[in-house]
Amino acid sequence: MAHDVFISYSVKDKTTADAICATLEANGIRVWIAPRDVMPGSDWGESIIEAIEQSKVMILVFSANSNASPQIKREIERSVNKGVTVVPFRIDDILPSKTLEYFISTQHWLDAFTPPLEKHLDNLVSILHSIFSKQGVETAAPRLKSPPLPGEEAPVYPDPPVAPAVAPAVAPPENTITLKVPKWKVLLVVLGVLVGVTLAGGVVWWLVHKGPATQTAVDKKPALPAGTSAEEAAREYYQKGKAAQEADEKIDLFTKAIQLNPKPGYYYIQRGRAY
């Protein structure tokens, strides 16, 4: 890929390097940056050397990370050896190591460690255009919309409004009243009717099949076995009700126990559970 600028940076400063790349390309400056522009399957070191040789300018993202990186030192040495102009973009207020100082001590430094970063990026674009103008390098036309910096959301530009098609007016028939009811209201009414009918049917079914014993059945006491008191007979019916398996049988036996002895509360509790 033809390019004008090679960005040299430590992987720990990738956010800043991506911001530089986005700004330069938005202003028509062609950029080569790893790993984005390393072709799949190609040798990494060979790709770096070829990209440096084809560049007009190398931008060094200078920081404490790049200052200690052997890879950065090799890239700077190759750049100086090939006659590529190096522009240090300093994001940390530190001095270069002896090795880097040997290669870039005579270069013009661009200090960018004070916010905001956007101001320094604009200054970098102006410096590069000045360098390219002296070298006779033509850059592409800048884009109308600059891409967002890393960590920012891309702005949303709404599409221009489109005038809706106007259908020919149709006169409504005379003496006609049109009632418009939303579909959701119709569905709500239908659902309410269905729920009401279902509940009413359930209540009627329970009253007919599972309802409590009538007062007439309660008042009619069962006959006492000979020689047995009402309390003893009630207790016997209660025990039979507990042992019964069918709900209707339980209810009948507990009811008889209550008819004979209505005082114990647990008779009513057991019959309520049977219901």
Secondary structure, 3 states (H helix, E strand, C coil): CCCCEEEECCHHHHHHHHHHHHHHHHCCCCEECCCCCCCCCCCHHHHHHHHHHCCCEEEEEECHHHHCCHHHHHHHHHHHHCCCEEEEEECCCCCCCHHHHHHHCCCCCEECCCCCHHHHHHHHHHHHHHHHHHHCCCCCCCCCCCCCCCCCCCCCCCCCCCCCCCCCCCCCCCCCCCCCCCHHHHHHHHHHHHHHHHHHHHHHHHHHHCCCCCHHHHHCCCCCCCCCCHHHHHHHHHHHHHHCCCHHHHHHHHHHHHHHCCCCHHHHHHHHHHC
